[in-house]
Amino acid sequence: MTSQHDLSDRVLHYGGLAVRGFVYLMMLTPAVIVIGASFNSGELLKFPPQGFSFRWYAQVWQNQQFMVALWTSAYLAVFATIASLVLGFASAFVLDRFKFPLSSLFASLLLSPIIIPMVVLGLALLQLFSWLGLSQSFTGLFLSHVLIMLPYVVRTLSTGISLINKTLEEAALNLGASPLRTTLRVSLPLLMPSLVAAAVFAFVTSFGNVTLSVFLASASTITLPVQIFAFVESSYDPTVAAVSSIVIAVTLGVILLIEKLVGVSQVVGR
């Protein structure tokens, strides 16, 4: 009987390793192909690359359209992430600590953008912003990105807030701290891993969004994913692979920064 248990344990162990290896392979292969193709010395996007060259990275640096789009995506994602964290924390805190009529409806409305098809949402926001005079403006693009970030932020922070030991907050209040000081000095530090996770989800959601940005962006507010999408319609050189490799490098940089400051295990653990 013991030998059968040992055999089944070994099968499950090695089977789990094989599945994880397959998943990692499927996740990493596209990135490896894109990065490899970005160093191609030829004129066409091919893998494996024909020779080795940094010319396409120089091409990206000299391409004003890509650099402007990259800057637009970066500061749009940063400002929208900050706004979504403020709104998401307030909403999650209220939903966790207070019970009021229609609270379930309020929670459902906050999470609804995640279940509405993005094309439908983009078209609806285009009509709304046209009526409000915000069509193809940075303000409209900013508000739409905050809207699609909120479900991820609220869900992540709601889980984190529910795990906070409320006796610590009660102790701070009993010792004379104001509710605001308790929130800033007790609740937020305990919630830091969840805040970091929510910020990462929000930033990635905004930075990589194509559908809403296609509907709402203008010539002066075009984002990097939209610029890449427009570029591949008319060109097939490795410039797009170089841009994608830069985005991958930025993403890895963010993950390493989180590991240094907070720890990925703590963020995922929340």
C-alpha positions, 0 to 999 in steps of 0.5 A: 500500500505504501509503495502505491502511495509513493508511486502515485506521489512521484507520478503527481510530482513529475506530472506537475513539473511537466505541466509547469514546464509546458506552461512556462514554455508556452509563455516564454516562447513568444517573447523569445521569438520576438526578442530574437527577431528584433536583432535581425539584420535583414529587412523582413521580420523573420525568426531565426534572425538573419545575422545580428544587428541593433539597427532596428532599435536605433530605428525605433529611437529615431522614429518620432511616432513610436517615441511620442506614442511610448511617452503617451502610453507611459504617462497615461498609464501612470496617471490613470493608475494613481487615479484608479488606486485612489478611487479603488481604495475608497470604494473597496474600503467602503464596501468592506467596512460599511453596509448600506442599501444597494451595496451589492449593486454598487459592487456589481457596477464597479466590476461590470467593465470586466464583463462587458465586451471591450468593443461594446464599451469602447463604442458606448464611451465614444458616444458618451464622450462625443455628447460631452465634448470629450471625444478624442481628447486626453481627458476622455482617454484617461477616464476610459482607462481608469474605468477599465482599471477599477475592477482589477483594483477594487477586487485586489484591494477588497481581498487585501482589506478583508485580510487586515487584522482589524484589532490593530486599527481598533487599538490605534483608535483606542490610543487616540489616533484619528480615523484618518491617521489610523488609515494612513499609519496602520491600514495602508502599510498593512495593505501595501502588497495588495496596493502594489499588486493592484498598481501592477494590474492597473498599469499593465491593463492601461499600457497594453490596451488597444480596443478602447484607445482605437476608439478614443485616441486622436492623432495627438494622443495615440498610444503605443499599442495603437501605433504598433497596430497601425504600423504592422498594417503597412510594414513588416520590418523588425522595427515592431519586434524591437518596440515589443522587446522594449515593452518586454524589458520595461515589464521585466524591470517593473517586476524586478523593482517590485521584487526589490521593494516589496517581494513578488511572493508577498504580492502574489500571496495576497 
